[in-house]
Amino acid sequence: MAQAINNWQMDQKADLSEPKAKPKYISTFRALSGYIKEHRLTFILFIACTLVAIAAELLQPYLVKIAIDDNLMTGKNDYRSLLVICLIYLGLSVSAFVFAYLQNNLLQKAGQSIVASIRKRLFAHITKLSMSYFDRVPSGSLITHVSSDTEAINQFFNQVVLSIFRDGLTLTFILVLMFQLDAQLTLYCLILLPIIAGIAIAFRSYMRTTYQMARTRLSRLVAFVAENLSGMNIIQIFHQQEEQKKQFREKNDSYFQANIREIRTNVLFNRSFEVLNNLAIAFVTWLGGQAVLGKTLEFGVLYAFITYIRLFFQPINTITQQWNTLQSATVAINRIWSILAIEPEVRDKPLALTVDKDRIAGRLDFNGITFAYPEGTTVIRELDLHVRPGEMVGIVGTTGAGKSSLISLLCRFYDVKEGSILIDGYDIRDIAQHDLHRIVGLVQQEPYLYSGTVLDNVRMFDAGISREAVIRACEFIGADTIIERMKDGYDTRLSERGSGLSAGERQLISFARIIVFAPRILILDEATANLDSHTEQLVQSALERVSVGRTTLVIAHRLSTIMGADRILVMSKGRIVEEGTHEELLRLGGYYDELYKHSQGQQATIEAG
Ligand SMILES: Nc1ncnc2c1ncn2[C@@H]1O[C@H](COP(=O)(O)OP(=O)(O)OP(=O)(O)O)[C@@H](O)[C@H]1O
């Protein structure tokens, strides 16, 4: 695999030297070469079966020629030989069927398993890319890469490779047999070749444009649907259905038009080929018929010739049709390989530290950190923060102050531009990410649940964590009664993103996750926002239990969540502007005091209402 990416990268570098980049067919083959080598035995068997299937197919007209010229036209009445010929014909038909079946299956098997491993590799790679990549690339286009681009590679094997071998070999065999039957007549037929090539080339460039247009419009449509699905609640709440329907209709219509254009071009090309085929047959019948009448050509030879000419056009037509597939596979492979070649911006150092989370006390030091998103303005400025092991720190601040960004840096979704973040004195850039993510746990405002059971979601599909451990964790945070009330208890299947559960229930499951994975440092990003007061109480008491003995950072809009924190930080424009306990900050009479009064006012209004 590494070799395949290497080959591809070298080809890309070589291509840069060319002013006008040509379609990268060679690099496509080089990119796939590693995979093909893995299946070389299957490919050898495929070629062998193809040879036998084609030979069995093409020898059939030759047998009929023998029957006509050596039996029927001689008047020998040799029924026995005729029967033998018919039996051999039958045998050839059966062999052609069996070997064509094997040939198809072998190629399908190799092609499908290559595509499955590319898909697996691509998905695994995407999951390792840094958040900055996902900020830039829309998820819709990534879905296209994993689904339709890999499908284009599948078609490459099952159409292009199949056609190159099957149709290429068929053409060669037909030419050999035709020359063997009558060289002069074959040469006459070959006059048609430049005409066929001319038509194919003329159509080819037009077909390429129509094909690419259809693919581009399809990926726009897919991206649009993906975006809409992920933001369906917003669309409904803002009554955007009509507007989205209009935009969808436009994209759908434009894809429809592109498809129609592509189909028309294909039909025109196929029909032109058929006309050409019939012309060639008329041409051979005219020339060959005269020779038969003049007794310079046997009738059986003419029969075989006409059959071969008919068979000759089919593979040419099929091969030319593969141009589209080859084009799309080339584009798809280049797109996939360009993703595979992307190095995650945040990655482990070659000798990354292995840190056992149980030996971490949980001290945190943010030393003069500065951070800006790629192509963005600075959102954290020379920030210093030192947190004791087991301390609970609440973070509040204006919207866009950089609270979530600070947390993203601690999780190493991004790397700081300046300064450093230390956990127990280890720079987080030196710690293996696998270990870091066991040390630092994150609960977000909208916890992500996967399609799977409650059990799977709590233990994150890690079968090494026992059912009992999951149940204990849920009991600990008080989620057990809620889960037991569900249809199948811990085995209840959750729909995508846990949409069948309330926000509080989802939050409790994510707390149970934390208990199971027991990180030393816990981050809660607005974990109690959007909850009704009863669920908030449940979650709040779960939070208190979860945070015991852990360094905890809580970002909160509701001050009630953090009033009891050991320390509260107020952030503004990427800096810490106030710091202290609840009481200290109230005494300070600054932003926090204002926020508190405001929240008290709101509370009073709610109670009065
Ligand atoms: N992925 C991103 N790419 C570029 N800019 C971003 C990204 N995420 C956040 N920002 C910008 O960084 C700044 C800080 O955002 P951040 O989410 O850290 O603030 P916050 O204090 O958590 O705000 P809120 O309370 O509204 O969630 C904002 O100006 C925001 O627009």
The ligand as a Tripos MOL2 file, in Angstrom:
@<TRIPOS>MOLECULE
LIG
   31    33     1     0     0
SMALL
NO_CHARGES

@<TRIPOS>ATOM
      1 N1        -13.3100   25.2640   12.7330 N.pl3     1 LIG1
      2 C1        -13.1450   26.5840   12.7130 C.ar      1 LIG1
      3 N2        -12.5330   27.1750   11.6580 N.ar      1 LIG1
      4 C2        -12.3500   28.5090   11.6390 C.ar      1 LIG1
      5 N3        -12.7310   29.3210   12.6240 N.ar      1 LIG1
      6 C3        -13.3270   28.8050   13.7010 C.ar      1 LIG1
      7 C4        -13.5730   27.4170   13.8080 C.ar      1 LIG1
      8 N4        -14.1750   27.1650   14.9810 N.ar      1 LIG1
      9 C5        -14.3230   28.3630   15.5910 C.ar      1 LIG1
     10 N5        -13.8080   29.3340   14.8220 N.ar      1 LIG1
     11 C6        -13.7430   30.7830   15.1810 C.3       1 LIG1
     12 O1        -12.9300   30.8940   16.3130 O.3       1 LIG1
     13 C7        -13.4590   31.8460   17.2130 C.3       1 LIG1
     14 C8        -13.6100   31.2210   18.5940 C.3       1 LIG1
     15 O2        -14.5960   30.1800   18.5140 O.3       1 LIG1
     16 P1        -14.9310   29.2120   19.7340 P.3       1 LIG1
     17 O3        -15.9070   28.2060   19.2430 O.co2     1 LIG1
     18 O4        -13.6810   28.7340   20.3310 O.co2     1 LIG1
     19 O5        -15.6410   30.2170   20.7410 O.3       1 LIG1
     20 P2        -16.5130   29.8940   22.0140 P.3       1 LIG1
     21 O6        -15.9850   30.7940   23.0780 O.co2     1 LIG1
     22 O7        -16.5220   28.4420   22.3130 O.co2     1 LIG1
     23 O8        -17.9270   30.3900   21.5190 O.3       1 LIG1
     24 P3        -19.3690   29.8410   21.8860 P.3       1 LIG1
     25 O9        -19.5950   30.1410   23.3050 O.co2     1 LIG1
     26 O10       -20.2380   30.6630   20.9900 O.co2     1 LIG1
     27 O11       -19.3730   28.3830   21.5570 O.co2     1 LIG1
     28 C9        -14.7730   32.3160   16.6200 C.3       1 LIG1
     29 O12       -14.5400   33.5580   16.0230 O.3       1 LIG1
     30 C10       -15.1030   31.3030   15.5750 C.3       1 LIG1
     31 O13       -15.7190   31.9070   14.4760 O.3       1 LIG1
@<TRIPOS>BOND
     1     1     2 1
     2     2     3 ar
     3     2     7 ar
     4     3     4 ar
     5     4     5 ar
     6     5     6 ar
     7     6     7 ar
     8     6    10 ar
     9     7     8 ar
    10     8     9 ar
    11     9    10 ar
    12    10    11 1
    13    11    12 1
    14    11    30 1
    15    12    13 1
    16    13    14 1
    17    13    28 1
    18    14    15 1
    19    15    16 1
    20    16    17 2
    21    16    18 1
    22    16    19 1
    23    19    20 1
    24    20    21 2
    25    20    22 1
    26    20    23 1
    27    23    24 1
    28    24    25 2
    29    24    26 1
    30    24    27 1
    31    28    29 1
    32    28    30 1
    33    30    31 1
@<TRIPOS>SUBSTRUCTURE
     1 LIG1         1 GROUP 0 **** ****
